[in-house]
Amino acid sequence: MRKLNQAIDRFCALHPRLAIPGLMRYIVGANAVIYLFSLFDRSGMLLYFLCMDPASVLRGELWRVVTYVLIPTSDSFWLIISLFFYYWLGESLERMWGSAKFTIYYVSGVLLTALASLLAYFIDGISVAIFGAIYVNTALFMAYALTYPETIVQVMFILPVKMKWLAWLEAVLYGVQIIQYAAAGMWGMSLVPVVALLNLFVFFSPNIHERADRVRARRRPEAVQFRRAVKEQQRQKGYNHKCTVCGRTDTDFPNLQFRYCSKCAGYHCYCEDHIFNHTHFTE
């Protein structure tokens, strides 16, 4: 995952022209326009013509792989709130990543959702249509929450909640959804949220690794102490290790073994003759 993330960064740096600056403006604008047209379409044929229907895609209606994100996921007053919210999320991520990386993130989410829908159709044998960018919007929301977890939003314009808690709630709801589909024997549908959000895991894999390293470091303080001690010693000129008692270094005595004492306060190196024979430093 980390290597793939690095490859994406290199690709974005080498091909900045593939970016679509202000992509969320076009998505939000198209959602608003489609909503207005749908008000005059009593039959619902317009929305079905645009939705991601696996069976129809396999019959050659390939536009559905992309056009389903143009369908609004809300209506009436909530449509305005929804469009403004996801426009804000998208613009914030684009400013942070740059237009090229944000474009790849959004487009990959669109294609992964379509792929997940097709996989569910092949596994379950049921063509479940997807109306709107539900999973793509979730990927935007989770990306913002992972980047700015302490940001506070007003839920229902009343309750202030940090983004990280809303992200946890979203993750729990998706977990429940996966379990429900699996319990019903719809294994394909249970895979849809996982596959659709793979771009989130790819783009944030370095953050996940860093947080895991910090957790392991807190559980193994002595190992962290030694690593930091080595780096501190290596910053000194002429040698990497120096015995605190006798002053011998690994440069002058390359065959001598050096160790760091875990019982001493701070970072103190000793040669093999003094690692078990010295007075421990205290606070």
N, C-alpha and C positions, 0 to 999 in steps of 0.2 A: 504493500500500500504506500509506504513512504517513497519508494523509488518511482512509483507511478505518479505520485504527487509532484516529485521533483521533475519528472518528464513533462508534466503539464505546465509547470512554471517555465521550463525551457522553451516549450512550444509557444507559449503566449509571448515570451520575449522575442522569439524569432519571427512570429507571424502576427504582429499587432493589427494588421489590416483586416484580419478575420473578425475583429470585434464589431459588435453592433452597439455603438454609444447610445445611452438612454434607452436600452431595450425595454425596461419596465414601462416606459411611457407608451410605447407601442402596444404592449400587452394590455395595460390598463385601458387605454383608449379603445382597443378592439373589443374588450369585454363590455365596455359601456355601449358601444355601437351595436353589438350582437344582442345585448339586453333590450335595447330600444326596438330593434327589428323583431325580436321574439314576442313583443307585446302585441304585434299585429298578426302573429302566426298562431292561429287557434289550433291548428293540427299538430304543432310541435315538430313538423318535418325539418325545419331549419336546424334545430338543436340536434336532432338525430342525424342529419346530414354531416354535422361537424364532429360528433362524438367519436370516441375511440371504441369501435366495435370490432373485436378480433375476427369474427366470421366475415364481416364486410371487407376488412383489410385483406384477408386471404383471397377474396374474390377480385382483388385488384383496386379497391378504393384506398389507395395509399395516402391520400391527403389526410385521412383521419389520424395518422400517426402524429401529426403536428397540430391540426386544427382544433382538437378537443380542448386545448388550453385557452382558446378564445371564448369558451362558454363560461359565463359568470357562475360562481359557486353560491351566490346569494342573490336576493332580489330586494326590491323596494329600498327602504332606508338602510338596511344592513349591507346592501351592495355598495353604497357610497363609503361606508366605514371600512368594508373589506378591501375595496380597491385602494383607498388612501393608505391603509395599513401596509399592504403588500408592496405598494409603490415606495413607501418610506423604507421598508426593509431592503428592497432591491437596490434603490439608489444608495443606501448606506453601504451595502456590500460592494457595489460597483466602485464607489469612491475609495474603499479600502483596498480592493484587489486590483482595480483597473478594469477597463471595459472588456479586454480580451478574456481574462480569467473568469469574470462574471458571466460573460456570454457562454463560455464552455460549461460552466456550472449549471446554468439554466437549461441550455439545450441538452446537456447530458441527462438532466432530470426528466426532461420531456421524453427523450428516447428510451430511457430506462423504464419509465412508467408504461410506455407502449409495449416494450419488451415483456414486462411483467404481466401485462394483460394477455398477451399472446401465450406466454408460458402457462398461465392459469387455464386458458382455453384448451391447450394441448393436454394438460394433466387432468382437469376435471371434466372436459367435454362440454362445458357450458360457456356460452358467449355472454359475458357480463360487460355491458357497455360502461365506459367511464365518461362522465359529463363534467368537464371542468378540471382545472389544474390543482386538484386536491393535494396530491402527493408532492407536486412541484412546489406548491406554496408551503407545505410542511417543511420541505428541505430548506427553503428560504428562512423560515421562522427558526428552525433549529440551528442553522448556520449563524444567524444573528445572535441567538441566545448563547451559543458557544463562544462567540467573539466578545459580546458585551453582556455577560451574565448578570451584572449588577444594575442594568438599566431598568428603570421602573416605568410600568405602563398602567394606565387606569382601566381596569376591567369594568365594563358596563358604566364607564365614566364616574365610578364611585370608588371602587376598591383598588388601592395601589398595590401592585404585585411585581416582584422582580422577575425578569425574563427567565432566569434559571429555574424558578419554581414552576412557571408555566411550561417550560420545556420538559421538566420531569413529569408533569401531569400529562402532557402530550405523549410522552414515551410510554407511560402506564396505559393510556387509552389504546395506543397501538398494540401494546402487548396483549391486552385483553381481547382486542379484535383478532389477533393472530391465533390466540388460544380458542376462541369461539369457532373460527373457521376450521381449525384442526379438529376440534371436537365433533364438528358436523361432517367430518370426512372430506372437506373441501381443501385438500392439501395445496392445490394450485393457488387458490385465493389467499391462503395463509402466507404464501411466499410473496404476494404482491407488494405489501409494505416494505419487506426486506429488500427486494430487488429494486423497487422504485427509489429507495433512499440510499442506494449504494454510493452515489456521488458524494453524499454527506460524509460517509466513512472514508472515502478516498481523500477528499480535500482536507479533512481534519485528522487524518491518521498521525501526522507529526505531533499535534497537540495531545492526542490520546497517549502516545508513547512517552511524551515528556511528563505528563501527569502520572503515569504508571511508574516512571523512574523516580519521581519525587516521593510517591507512596512507599516504594521499596527502600528508598534512602532513609525515610523516617523509621522504618522497621529495622534497619541495619545501620545504626549510627557509627559503629566502629569502622565498617567498610568505607563509609563516606569520609570518615576522618582520615583514613589512610590515603584515599585518592586525593583529597585536598592537600594533604601533607606532601605528597609526591609532586603535585603541581607547584606548590609553594617552593619546594627545594629546587625544582627544575628552572625556576625563574632566576636563580642565582647563577652567576657566571663561573665557568670552569669545572663544575661538577654537578651531579644530580643528587648524591647522598653524602652526608657528612656526619660522623659519629659525634654526638653531643659531649661525650666524656673525653675521648682521646684526640678528636679532631681529624682522624683519618677520613679520606674521601674515596669514592669509587674511582676517581681519576688516577690517584696515586697508587691505589691498591685495587686493581680491577678484579682480582679473584676473591676479594673479601665480601662477605654477605652482610647486608644491611637490613634492619627491621625497624618498625615504628612501634612504640610501646603504647598499648591501649589503656594502661593504668595511669599514665602521666597526663596531667592537665595540659592541653595544647598539643602541638605537633612536634615531637622530639624523636630524632632518628638515632639509632645506636648500631654499632658494628656487632658482629657475632660474638665478640669477646665481652661485650658490655650489655647486651640486650637483657640478660638475666642477672646482671651484676651492676646495678646502679641505683641511685637514690631517686625515687619517683618525685616528679614535680607535682605540686599541689596548687590549688587555687589560692 
